[in-house]
């Protein structure tokens, strides 16, 4: 294939041309862009293609002021226009060189130029701290400047495809105000009921260009609001085999998505499900290597549906950065036991290490069906805290049914659209207290610590299980009690210098925590019924200040709405 040949020749040819030969074909005049902002190069093809996705491929090599190299894909953007997008990571003069599989295309092949990267701006989370990456310890995420990033994701599978620009802006601002920092969504095909499909065809895929341009604006809007876009370009969970694209077409579509949006603040979700033979896992190993090994790329999340065992096949894949755990079926005592005591907590013991993030949780507001109960705010919140503390904390996700499915038809003549109403569901209010709790703490040092508990509810009743985590040095410990009124700790597990507070995970309210000592046990009684978080730390001042400030701001906003 032309693409394979391009991959083999690209690095040697491009590096030689940039570093050893004079520049002869400049794509455009030199320009400037801020560090960690998107640089865009426009190319004019000398050939008109009938299906550019199938007929040509463009790649570009970028060389930093230090001589480091980065490779990216280019993409077709209508007519004879092609673009290359790249996010520079270092101030100074950058050089670039393009290469096209159609070597006779003078407008795409052999173009070169320079641009200047200036200091970073501070007008958004990502402009200030840089893109998301896996931290050195391989168990949590961070920004490029090493600022920790705890993934607090909202599930919006159908939102990007079906929302208007103004609706999407409202959604992004609302979720950002609730302290979410990730929105997870997927591209949709013409068979999935989207108002507009991202692509059409199967044997020879063709991109819906107008829709892709609409997504450009939505991705940028989410980033400005402080939300990372976690995008699933293809969704092969619960899909019939006839709906799955041929492997070469899946590669072509994935490369297009990475080329178009890879310079924005995104993560990629590879979503599939396996049978016992593991054919789908092997398929996605091949696709992932073909798409991601050839270029610099944003973090890739492997989400194998309910076939968690398939993660083992991706541990040696260098392009697979994060492991996603689907918790959508954790709605009853049996499935909760699986979540609390099964393969989920076992993942952290396997090597090579990966950050573990829960994705695709039960959707709050989903009606009961058969033996599956209603998904309540209480269940949503408990799953979030359990999931976070069962592993080295890296991230969790929340879902509201009407947001995830983007339901727009009001249920009454004078009612708001369901997705707007669902933004205010109580379960989402759990995210802000979690963000406050860990914003000032080195959360990635926490490890599950069930032995810190002097007593635990019976495994026969998983919904009562207390989740416990502490650091090796005992300077931070966190205990989540879903409903028990007493949390009993083994006194030797708590630092003598530790100070204790209760945090209400429903509201963010802080209460004093006092213990009763008895025979090597410290007993803490929760302030009221319901779930509570016991926090033990040598320094709580900054966290208390942040929580107090947020609650004060919330009360001010409520008072203002009442006046209006």
Residue pairs with C-beta under 8 A, 6 or more apart in sequence:
2 57
2 101
2 102
3 57
3 101
5 101
6 57
6 59
6 99
6 100
6 101
7 294
9 99
10 59
10 61
10 71
10 99
10 294
11 61
11 69
11 71
13 99
14 61
14 97
14 99
15 61
15 63
15 69
17 97
17 110
17 112
18 61
18 63
18 95
18 96
18 97
18 112
19 63
19 67
23 112
23 113
23 114
24 110
24 112
25 106
25 110
25 111
25 112
26 111
26 112
26 113
27 41
27 42
27 43
27 96
27 98
27 111
27 112
27 113
28 41
28 42
28 113
30 113
30 114
30 115
30 116
31 39
31 115
31 116
32 115
32 116
32 117
32 118
33 39
33 88
33 115
33 116
33 117
33 118
34 117
34 118
34 119
34 120
34 121
34 127
35 88
35 89
35 90
35 91
35 117
35 118
35 119
35 120
35 130
36 87
36 88
36 89
36 120
36 126
36 127
36 130
36 131
36 144
37 87
37 88
37 120
37 121
37 127
38 85
38 86
38 87
38 263
38 264
39 85
39 86
39 87
39 88
39 94
39 115
39 117
39 263
40 83
40 84
40 85
40 263
41 60
41 83
41 84
41 85
41 86
41 96
41 98
41 111
41 113
42 81
42 82
42 83
43 58
43 74
43 81
43 82
43 83
43 84
43 98
43 107
43 108
43 111
44 80
44 81
44 82
44 107
45 56
45 80
45 81
45 82
45 105
45 107
45 108
46 80
46 105
46 106
46 107
46 108
47 56
47 80
47 102
47 104
47 105
47 107
48 79
48 80
49 55
49 56
49 76
51 204
51 206
52 76
52 82
53 76
53 205
53 206
53 207
53 252
53 253
53 256
54 204
54 205
54 252
55 102
56 76
56 100
56 101
56 102
56 105
56 108
57 73
57 74
57 100
57 101
57 255
58 73
58 74
58 75
58 82
58 84
58 98
58 99
58 100
58 101
58 108
59 71
59 72
59 73
59 74
59 98
59 99
59 294
59 295
60 71
60 72
60 73
60 74
60 84
60 86
60 96
60 97
60 98
60 99
61 69
61 70
61 71
61 96
61 97
61 98
61 99
62 69
62 70
62 71
62 72
62 86
62 88
62 94
62 95
62 96
63 69
63 94
63 95
63 96
64 70
64 88
64 89
64 90
64 92
64 94
65 90
65 91
65 92
65 93
65 94
65 117
66 90
66 92
68 90
70 86
70 296
71 294
71 295
71 296
72 84
72 85
72 86
72 259
72 262
72 263
72 295
72 296
73 84
73 255
73 256
73 258
73 259
73 262
73 295
74 82
74 83
74 84
74 98
74 108
74 259
75 82
75 83
75 84
75 256
75 259
75 260
76 82
76 207
77 83
77 209
77 213
78 209
80 107
82 107
82 108
84 96
84 98
84 259
85 259
85 260
85 262
85 263
85 264
86 96
86 263
87 131
87 263
88 94
88 115
88 117
89 130
89 144
90 117
91 117
91 118
91 119
92 116
92 117
93 114
93 115
93 116
93 117
94 114
94 115
94 116
94 117
95 112
95 113
95 114
96 112
96 113
96 114
96 115
97 110
97 111
97 112
98 108
98 109
98 110
98 111
98 112
99 109
99 110
100 108
100 109
102 108
102 109
103 109
120 127
120 128
120 130
121 127
121 128
122 128
123 224
124 223
124 224
124 225
124 226
125 143
125 181
125 226
126 143
126 223
126 226
126 228
126 265
129 143
129 144
129 145
129 147
130 143
130 144
130 145
131 143
131 144
131 265
131 298
132 141
132 142
132 143
132 149
132 228
132 265
132 267
132 298
132 299
133 141
133 142
133 143
133 144
133 299
134 141
134 142
134 299
134 321
134 322
134 354
134 355
135 141
135 142
135 146
135 148
135 355
135 444
137 353
137 444
138 352
138 353
138 354
138 355
139 348
139 353
139 354
139 355
139 356
139 392
139 394
139 444
140 148
140 149
140 150
140 355
140 392
140 393
140 394
140 443
140 444
141 148
141 149
141 150
141 151
141 299
141 322
141 355
141 394
141 395
142 148
142 149
143 149
148 442
148 443
148 444
149 181
150 181
150 393
150 394
150 395
150 434
150 435
150 438
150 443
151 181
151 182
151 228
151 355
151 357
151 394
151 395
151 396
151 397
152 179
152 180
152 181
152 182
152 395
152 396
152 398
152 431
152 434
152 435
153 180
153 181
153 182
153 183
153 184
153 230
153 357
153 359
153 395
153 396
153 397
153 398
154 175
154 180
154 182
154 183
154 184
154 397
154 398
154 399
154 403
154 428
155 184
155 359
155 360
155 361
155 363
155 397
155 398
155 399
155 400
155 403
155 404
156 171
156 183
156 184
156 185
156 403
156 404
156 406
157 184
157 185
157 186
157 232
157 404
157 405
158 185
158 186
158 188
158 194
158 404
158 405
158 406
159 168
159 171
159 183
159 185
159 403
159 404
159 406
159 419
160 168
160 185
160 215
160 218
160 229
161 185
161 186
161 187
161 188
161 194
161 195
161 196
161 197
161 198
161 211
161 406
162 194
162 195
162 406
162 408
163 171
163 218
163 406
165 214
165 217
165 218
165 221
167 419
168 218
168 221
168 222
169 221
170 420
171 183
171 403
171 419
171 423
172 183
172 221
172 222
172 225
172 227
173 225
174 423
175 183
175 225
175 227
175 423
175 428
176 225
176 226
176 227
178 428
178 429
178 431
178 432
179 431
179 432
179 434
179 435
179 436
180 227
180 398
180 428
180 431
181 226
181 227
181 228
181 435
182 227
182 228
182 229
182 230
182 267
182 395
182 397
183 222
183 227
183 228
183 229
183 230
184 230
184 232
184 269
184 359
184 397
185 229
185 230
185 231
185 232
186 231
186 232
186 233
186 234
186 235
186 269
186 271
187 198
187 199
187 231
187 232
187 233
187 234
187 235
187 257
188 194
188 197
188 198
189 197
189 198
189 199
189 200
189 243
190 197
190 199
190 200
191 243
192 235
196 208
196 210
196 211
196 214
197 208
197 211
198 207
198 208
198 211
198 212
198 215
198 233
199 205
199 206
199 207
199 208
199 253
200 206
200 208
201 249
202 245
202 246
202 249
203 246
203 249
204 249
205 245
205 249
205 252
205 253
207 253
207 256
212 260
215 261
216 260
216 261
219 229
219 261
219 264
219 266
220 264
222 228
222 229
223 229
223 264
223 265
228 265
228 266
228 267
229 261
229 264
229 265
229 266
229 267
230 266
230 267
230 268
230 269
230 301
230 359
231 257
231 261
231 266
231 267
231 268
231 269
232 268
232 269
232 270
232 271
232 303
233 253
233 254
233 257
233 268
234 245
234 250
234 253
234 254
234 270
234 271
235 271
236 244
236 271
236 272
236 273
236 280
237 271
237 272
237 273
237 303
237 305
237 326
238 273
238 305
244 250
245 253
247 283
247 286
247 287
250 287
251 287
251 290
251 291
254 287
254 291
255 291
257 268
258 268
258 291
258 292
258 295
258 297
262 295
262 297
262 298
265 298
266 298
267 298
267 299
267 300
267 301
267 322
268 292
268 297
268 298
268 299
268 300
268 301
269 300
269 301
269 303
269 324
269 359
270 284
270 287
270 288
270 300
270 301
270 302
270 303
270 320
271 303
271 305
272 280
272 281
272 283
272 284
272 303
272 304
272 305
272 310
273 280
273 304
273 305
273 306
273 307
274 280
274 281
274 304
274 305
274 307
274 309
274 310
275 307
278 310
278 313
280 310
281 304
281 307
281 310
281 313
281 314
282 313
284 302
285 313
285 314
285 317
288 300
288 314
288 317
288 319
288 320
289 317
289 319
291 319
292 300
292 319
293 318
293 319
297 319
299 321
299 322
300 319
300 320
300 321
300 322
301 321
301 322
301 323
301 324
301 357
301 359
302 311
302 314
302 320
302 322
302 323
302 324
303 324
303 326
303 359
303 360
304 310
304 311
304 324
304 326
305 326
306 326
306 329
308 325
308 343
308 344
308 347
309 343
311 323
311 347
312 350
314 320
314 323
315 350
315 351
315 352
315 354
316 352
320 354
321 354
321 355
322 354
322 355
322 356
322 357
322 394
323 347
323 354
323 355
323 356
323 357
324 357
324 358
324 359
324 360
325 344
325 347
325 356
325 357
325 358
325 359
325 387
326 358
326 359
326 360
327 339
327 358
327 360
327 361
327 362
327 383
327 387
328 360
328 361
328 362
328 363
329 335
329 362
330 336
330 338
330 339
330 361
330 362
330 383
331 362
331 372
331 373
331 375
331 379
332 371
332 372
332 373
333 461
333 462
333 463
336 462
336 463
336 465
337 459
337 462
338 344
339 383
339 386
339 387
339 390
339 462
340 386
340 390
340 462
340 465
341 459
341 462
344 356
344 387
344 390
344 391
345 390
345 391
345 448
347 354
347 356
347 391
348 356
348 391
348 392
348 447
348 448
355 392
355 394
355 395
356 391
356 392
356 394
357 394
357 395
357 396
357 397
358 383
358 384
358 387
358 395
358 396
358 397
359 397
360 397
360 399
361 380
361 383
361 384
361 387
361 396
361 397
361 398
361 399
362 375
362 379
362 380
362 383
362 399
363 375
363 399
363 400
363 401
363 404
363 405
364 375
364 376
364 377
364 379
364 380
364 398
364 399
364 400
364 401
364 422
364 425
364 426
364 427
364 428
365 375
365 400
365 401
365 402
365 422
365 425
366 374
366 375
366 401
367 374
368 374
375 401
376 427
377 425
377 426
377 427
377 429
377 430
378 531
380 398
380 399
380 427
380 430
381 427
381 430
381 505
381 506
381 531
382 463
382 482
382 531
384 396
384 398
384 430
384 431
384 434
385 430
385 434
385 467
385 480
385 482
385 505
385 531
385 533
386 465
386 467
386 480
386 482
387 396
388 395
388 396
388 434
389 446
389 448
389 467
389 468
389 469
389 478
389 480
390 448
390 467
391 448
392 444
392 446
392 447
393 438
393 443
393 444
393 446
393 469
394 444
396 434
398 427
398 428
398 430
398 431
400 422
400 423
400 425
400 427
400 428
401 407
401 422
402 418
402 419
402 421
402 422
403 419
403 422
403 423
406 419
407 417
407 418
407 419
407 422
408 417
408 418
408 419
409 417
409 418
410 416
410 417
410 418
411 418
415 421
426 506
429 506
429 507
430 505
430 506
432 508
432 550
433 503
433 504
433 505
433 506
433 507
433 508
433 533
433 547
434 505
436 503
436 508
436 543
436 546
436 547
436 550
437 478
437 503
437 533
437 535
437 543
439 543
439 546
440 542
440 543
440 546
441 476
441 537
441 543
442 471
442 476
445 471
445 472
445 473
445 476
446 469
446 470
446 471
446 476
446 478
447 469
447 470
447 471
447 472
448 467
448 468
448 469
449 468
449 469
449 470
449 477
449 493
450 456
450 468
451 490
451 493
452 468
452 470
452 477
452 479
452 489
452 490
452 493
452 494
453 466
453 468
453 479
453 487
453 488
453 489
453 490
454 488
454 489
454 490
454 520
454 521
454 522
454 523
455 488
456 465
456 466
457 464
457 465
457 466
457 484
458 464
459 465
463 482
463 483
464 482
464 483
464 484
465 482
466 479
466 480
466 481
466 482
466 484
466 487
467 479
467 480
468 477
468 478
468 479
468 480
469 477
469 478
469 479
470 476
470 477
470 478
470 493
470 536
471 477
473 495
474 493
474 494
474 495
474 498
475 495
475 497
475 498
475 537
475 538
476 535
476 536
476 537
476 538
477 493
477 494
477 495
477 498
477 535
477 536
477 537
478 533
478 534
478 535
478 536
479 487
479 489
479 533
479 534
479 536
480 505
480 531
480 532
480 533
480 534
481 487
481 526
481 531
481 532
481 533
481 534
482 531
483 529
483 530
483 531
484 526
485 525
485 526
485 529
486 523
486 524
486 525
486 526
487 523
487 524
487 526
487 534
488 521
488 522
488 523
488 524
489 515
489 521
489 522
489 523
489 524
490 520
490 521
490 522
491 517
491 520
491 521
491 522
492 520
494 522
494 536
495 536
495 538
497 538
498 536
498 537
498 538
499 536
499 537
499 538
499 539
499 540
500 513
500 514
500 515
500 524
500 534
500 535
500 536
501 510
501 511
501 512
501 513
501 534
501 535
501 540
501 544
502 510
502 511
502 512
502 513
502 524
502 526
502 527
502 532
502 533
502 534
502 535
503 509
503 510
503 532
503 533
503 534
503 535
503 547
504 510
504 511
504 527
504 530
504 532
504 533
505 531
505 532
505 533
506 530
506 531
507 551
508 547
508 550
508 551
509 551
510 544
510 547
510 548
511 527
513 524
513 534
514 524
515 522
515 523
515 524
516 522
516 523
516 525
517 523
524 534
526 532
535 543
537 543
